[in-house]
Amino acid sequence: MFGNRAARIAVLVAERAARHGGPVGVADVCAAAVESLPVGGAGISAMSPTVAGYPLCSTDSISEQLEELQLTLGEGPCVDAFALGAAVWTPDLRAEDSLSRWPVFAPAAVDAGAAAVFAFPLRIGAISPGVLDLYSRLPLLLGPQELAEATAFADFATLVLLNTRAAERGGVAAGYEPEPVGSGYRAEIDQATGMLTGQIGVGIEEAFIRLRAHAYAHNRRISEVAADVVGRRLRFPPDPEPDPPLGGVGEVDDGP
């Protein structure tokens, strides 16, 4: 049964790739998942415990916003699924448990047009290169067979992504060619983060946090803020020097 499901998904994804005449990529997996499941859209983000995550693909504008929202805010089903190494199902983003779990992401996702989100980590053994997100415009509870189908799409996306990365490093795996997904997005964010380390005198991790915080505070996508930093249209001021202690440096307050 599991073998039949995997084989059928491989055919669906291959058919999607054949339509555009290119190699199989994670975008084809997302498109095939939307065709096969009762969802409105799908997206995949590359994730890592050591570097900033970045969107790889999305099937529509809502899924694109969901991927960026979660990476900008640092919260959401995608973030939790990666951290836990397990699927996170959110049948209704308006429900009290969703709003308390993700107080910023949940209402923002609803405003973007999503009512339900299901996140599945891309995982093989200890390797987890990202997360597959599925969303619905209406509250939705996927059944056991549909959840199994979504998990199988995530498993297939893992293989595609790992084979793509192997190809990019020169070790082409059987049947796959390099696919430069997300490289421009990540490169620009990495460049902006590096520029901020010099502008505000902090480390890489703190610089990325500042970049993300600015995007959230100004209701912008992190990619847009990064583009402005790289294009020198936006400059972050350095942190102000702390005020000296009252009484002057080196003076001792002897009291009254």
Secondary structure, 3 states (H helix, E strand, C coil): CHHHHHHHHHHHHHHHHHHHCCCCCHHHHHHHHHHHCCCCEEEEEECCCCCCCEEEEECCHHHHHHHHHHHHHCCCHHHHHHHHCCCEEECCCCCHHHHHHCCCHHHHHHHHCCCEEEEEEEEECCEEEEEEEEEECCCCCCCHHHHHHHHHHHHHHHHHHHHHHHHHCCCCCCCCCCCCCCHHHHHHHHHHHHHHHHHHCCCHHHHHHHHHHHHHHCCCCHHHHHHHHHCCCCCCCCCCCCCCCCCCCCCCCCCC
